[in-house]
Structure formats: structure tokens, C-alpha cells
Amino acid sequence: MSNPVESGAWDPVWEETFRSRAWGKYPPEHVVRFVARSFSGVVDRSKIRLLEIGCGPGANVWFMAREGFSVSGIDGSPSAIHLAEQRLAEEDLRADLRAGDFTQLPWPDESFDAVVENVSLYSNPTSAVERAIDEVYRVLRPGAPFLSSFFSEKTWGFGTGEMVEPDGFTNLREGPLALTSFCLFLRRERVPELFRQFIDIDVESTSRTLDSERHLLEQLVIICRKPG
């Protein structure tokens, strides 16, 4: 895949990251809460199809599969997909996992009852993010919810690299995202335009401090719904 700053939908530096060290073992609270609130009244969870784009080594896929849902996941890193498959196999869990491009999802229209994306799109330029969100819209069933999460401009490291596009930087010199080659930070005021196809757009934030409260890491958590 070519440089994501130019055209792709995944930063290839993550293949080396997932191949060389542990990353993301447990699901974040906002993903757990989203799934619980969306499907708390469902009796037969196996009939609910959930998709995660940017599933990495499978923390969220593992959680959703353990909860009894029919789960699919996609990531640009073959090593991450392999790790996710290994983790599921250890507990005799199943999921449809693919190594591939977010902007060309390999599932038919209206396949899923919900889609989750947790700080994976941020490592792509706006043009690729928009194409990926278009694909999410396509594979969601009418009325189905979508959770997306981006690092905000308040996150440590913002502005310390080389600006490629508004709020998009390569070679960050500081902060927890310095290992990646491209980072797109999301300002709250950009959310309505980026998620313009969706309705009931709700934006919350979650944050934590680093280095004895000297620095901040903030995520915007966007929950919206496909009309229907």
C-alpha cells in the first residue's frame, strides 16, 4: 500500500508496531458502553452483526464475540489480524476477520447492525477518512448506529510535526502518537461536516493525563446513526 498521506487508508507503520510489540489488549469503556446501550434488550445476540474497522489485535472484537454477537473486523495489518485470530482461538471464539483497506470494505450493502471505529481512522488523511466513512454508511443497515473516536487537537503532540493538511501532521516529535507517520487530529467543529450523512450526532470526550499530569490525551467520541 502506498503512503497513506498520499492515497491509502492505513498507515503501514502499524504493521511493524503490531508485529513487534503488544498493543491494545482490552476494550475501552466507551466501546463497552456503546455496545451495551445499543443492544441491551436483544435476546439472541448471534443475530446481531457488528463490524469493527481498524480492529488491530482484536481487543474490541474479542469483547463483542465473548458477548455473543456475530462479529467482523478489518485492519490493514496482516500481523494484527493474525494476533486477533490467535486470541479468539484461545477461547474458542469466532469472528470474520480480514486484512484490507477501510475505504473498500469487502462486505455487501446494509450488512451490519452497528460499526465501531476506535482511533484507527486518525492515522489517515481527511480524503481517506471520508471514503472510509462513506463505506461505513454503505454497510450499515438503515437506523443502525456508528461509533467513531479521534484524538483531539488538545492531545499532547499536536502541532509538533510537519503539517500536511489542516490538523494533519507527519513525524510528530512529542507525545504518545510520535511513533506513527501521520496523525489527523479532530476538532469538535469539524464533526458535523465529516459525519454529514448521519443523523443524531452526539459528541462526547474522554481524556487522561500523562507524565504526572504534565500532558493530556483527549479523544472525541462520536456516536451517530444512519437514517432509516
Phi and psi in degrees as a GROMACS rama.xvg file:
@    title "Ramachandran Plot"
@    xaxis  label "Phi"
@    yaxis  label "Psi"
@TYPE xy
-76.0774  172.787  SER-2
-52.0222  125.443  ASN-3
-64.8275  -24.7746  PRO-4
-65.7946  -26.232  VAL-5
-89.2321  -49.0445  GLU-6
-152.97  -20.4762  SER-7
-78.4334  -174.473  GLY-8
-129.483  28.0447  ALA-9
-167.721  138.914  TRP-10
-87.5925  114.526  ASP-11
-64.1498  -12.8761  PRO-12
-62.1553  -22.8855  VAL-13
-70.1868  -25.9535  TRP-14
-60.4932  -45.2914  GLU-15
-65.7917  -39.0148  GLU-16
-61.1074  -50.6646  THR-17
-68.5865  -29.5266  PHE-18
-75.1086  -28.2611  ARG-19
-104.514  -18.043  SER-20
-157.073  160.399  ARG-21
-66.8195  144.065  ALA-22
-155.799  120.088  TRP-23
67.988  74.9145  GLY-24
-88.1792  -33.6101  LYS-25
-121.541  151.445  TYR-26
-73.7068  147.026  PRO-27
-74.4691  158.182  PRO-28
-59.1742  -37.7003  GLU-29
-68.7492  -27.9458  HIS-30
-71.6943  -44.51  VAL-31
-58.6635  -45.3308  VAL-32
-65.1713  -40.3503  ARG-33
-60.8232  -47.4554  PHE-34
-65.0146  -43.7283  VAL-35
-62.8004  -45.3808  ALA-36
-69.5452  -33.7033  ARG-37
-74.8211  -30.387  SER-38
-134.458  25.5747  PHE-39
-62.6536  -28.765  SER-40
-93.1965  4.29498  GLY-41
-80.439  128.108  VAL-42
-82.5817  -50.4447  VAL-43
-102.177  93.1884  ASP-44
-69.9555  -20.8112  ARG-45
-64.4123  -18.1731  SER-46
-86.324  -6.45306  LYS-47
-96.0263  120.774  ILE-48
-99.9458  120.928  ARG-49
-116.068  142.349  LEU-50
-124.229  136.509  LEU-51
-116.739  126.843  GLU-52
-98.1216  135.628  ILE-53
74.3021  47.7867  GLY-54
-74.8614  -13.9459  CYS-55
55.3936  -144.178  GLY-56
-78.9622  8.34651  PRO-57
101.027  20.2902  GLY-58
-58.8796  -47.9009  ALA-59
-74.3203  -37.9481  ASN-60
-59.9229  -46.0063  VAL-61
-56.624  -48.443  TRP-62
-60.448  -47.7541  PHE-63
-68.8121  -35.8531  MET-64
-67.5766  -40.6838  ALA-65
-62.9487  -30.1788  ARG-66
-79.2893  -2.0226  GLU-67
96.2938  7.26582  GLY-68
-83.1623  159.87  PHE-69
-87.4133  115.279  SER-70
-117.964  139.02  VAL-71
-124.718  155.082  SER-72
-151.766  151.811  GLY-73
-140.141  142.153  ILE-74
-150.671  151.705  ASP-75
-74.2675  -14.7332  GLY-76
-97.9598  114.336  SER-77
-58.9303  -34.6302  PRO-78
-64.7185  -39.9226  SER-79
-63.8572  -43.3133  ALA-80
-62.2702  -41.335  ILE-81
-61.3532  -44.107  HIS-82
-63.1371  -40.6193  LEU-83
-63.9984  -43.1835  ALA-84
-62.7376  -40.6999  GLU-85
-62.3789  -43.6057  GLN-86
-63.4936  -43.2323  ARG-87
-64.5186  -41.5049  LEU-88
-62.0759  -33.9559  ALA-89
-60.7392  -26.4555  GLU-90
-114.139  16.9504  GLU-91
55.3308  42.1372  ASP-92
-104.278  158.556  LEU-93
-128.393  146.003  ARG-94
-157.983  153.703  ALA-95
-90.8907  100.619  ASP-96
-111.967  135.736  LEU-97
-131.31  142.258  ARG-98
-92.4113  120.276  ALA-99
-176.233  -168.787  GLY-100
-100.702  126.923  ASP-101
-57.6029  -30.885  PHE-102
-83.0306  -2.06609  THR-103
-140.357  70.6903  GLN-104
-65.8707  135.071  LEU-105
-88.497  35.6054  PRO-106
-126.168  152.317  TRP-107
-69.099  167.038  PRO-108
-56.3565  143.908  ASP-109
54.4509  47.465  GLU-110
-91.7503  -23.3379  SER-111
-123.485  150.247  PHE-112
-89.3073  -12.2801  ASP-113
-169.462  153.583  ALA-114
-128.773  139.83  VAL-115
-119.302  137.253  VAL-116
-141.907  113.313  GLU-117
-117.798  105.634  ASN-118
38.8827  56.7241  VAL-119
-118.622  -37.7189  SER-120
-66.828  -24.4763  LEU-121
-59.1679  -21.6015  TYR-122
-87.8092  21.6392  SER-123
-130.923  153.401  ASN-124
-68.2511  162.884  PRO-125
-55.4385  -39.9996  THR-126
-59.7032  -41.5552  SER-127
-72.4119  -37.6296  ALA-128
-60.0312  -43.3165  VAL-129
-63.0284  -40.001  GLU-130
-66.7862  -38.8343  ARG-131
-65.5531  -41.3075  ALA-132
-65.9573  -36.3794  ILE-133
-59.0998  -40.5467  ASP-134
-68.2926  -39.3024  GLU-135
-58.6896  -46.4251  VAL-136
-57.4503  -42.7434  TYR-137
-62.9864  -44.3769  ARG-138
-84.3021  -11.0551  VAL-139
-76.5884  143.738  LEU-140
-76.6134  153.106  ARG-141
-54.9798  132.967  PRO-142
84.9689  -4.15984  GLY-143
-80.3712  148.725  ALA-144
-89.7652  159.099  PRO-145
-135.864  128.277  PHE-146
-109.751  129.515  LEU-147
-134.386  147.837  SER-148
-140.12  132.547  SER-149
-129.376  150.853  PHE-150
-72.5019  139.059  PHE-151
-90.3044  172.607  SER-152
-70.3557  -6.57986  GLU-153
-84.2544  -6.51165  LYS-154
-73.4506  137.571  THR-155
-53.9909  127.996  TRP-156
110  -18.2325  GLY-157
-57.0073  130.135  PHE-158
83.2494  1.35306  GLY-159
-92.6178  -6.78538  THR-160
-105.383  -153.824  GLY-161
-96.1953  121.44  GLU-162
-75.7448  125.367  MET-163
-102.096  -34.657  VAL-164
-151.341  169.148  GLU-165
-54.0043  121.094  PRO-166
67.5345  12.3299  ASP-167
-117.545  126.088  GLY-168
-132.6  147.573  PHE-169
-108.29  158.801  THR-170
53.2915  51.8849  ASN-171
-58.0909  134.326  LEU-172
-90.9168  -15.4786  ARG-173
-138.136  162.697  GLU-174
90.5825  173.465  GLY-175
-70.3972  -12.5951  PRO-176
-100.767  8.90416  LEU-177
-65.2498  -18.8063  ALA-178
-75.0692  -19.4981  LEU-179
-90.6849  156.979  THR-180
-87.2133  -18.9335  SER-181
-145.94  137.592  PHE-182
-137.979  126.531  CYS-183
-106.426  114.587  LEU-184
-91.0809  142.241  PHE-185
-110.117  123.87  LEU-186
-88.5385  145.307  ARG-187
-55.5548  -37.0102  ARG-188
-69.4252  -14.8442  GLU-189
-86.9683  -11.5386  ARG-190
-60.9907  -48.9418  VAL-191
-57.1474  -37.8315  PRO-192
-73.1563  -42.3372  GLU-193
-65.8311  -34.2515  LEU-194
-109.847  34.9851  PHE-195
-64.8428  -23.1977  ARG-196
-75.3662  -16.9951  GLN-197
-97.9199  165.567  PHE-198
-121.591  171.694  ILE-199
52.7791  46.7784  ASP-200
-76.0665  121.775  ILE-201
-121.392  132.338  ASP-202
-120.865  123.442  VAL-203
-123.096  174.077  GLU-204
-134.443  150.933  SER-205
-134.213  140.36  THR-206
-147.708  160.641  SER-207
-149.944  158.769  ARG-208
-98.195  160.222  THR-209
-131.675  157.987  LEU-210
52.17  60.0886  ASP-211
55.3476  44.023  SER-212
68.4035  18.5687  GLU-213
-80.6157  -22.5416  ARG-214
-134.795  160.298  HIS-215
-122.328  140.967  LEU-216
-120.871  117.776  LEU-217
-123.364  135.057  GLU-218
-115.187  137.548  GLN-219
-90.8049  128.826  LEU-220
-109.014  114.715  VAL-221
-107.3  123.897  ILE-222
-119.848  126.479  ILE-223
-144.566  -176.654  CYS-224
-145.992  141.217  ARG-225
-74.0067  132.628  LYS-226
-57.7171  149.252  PRO-227
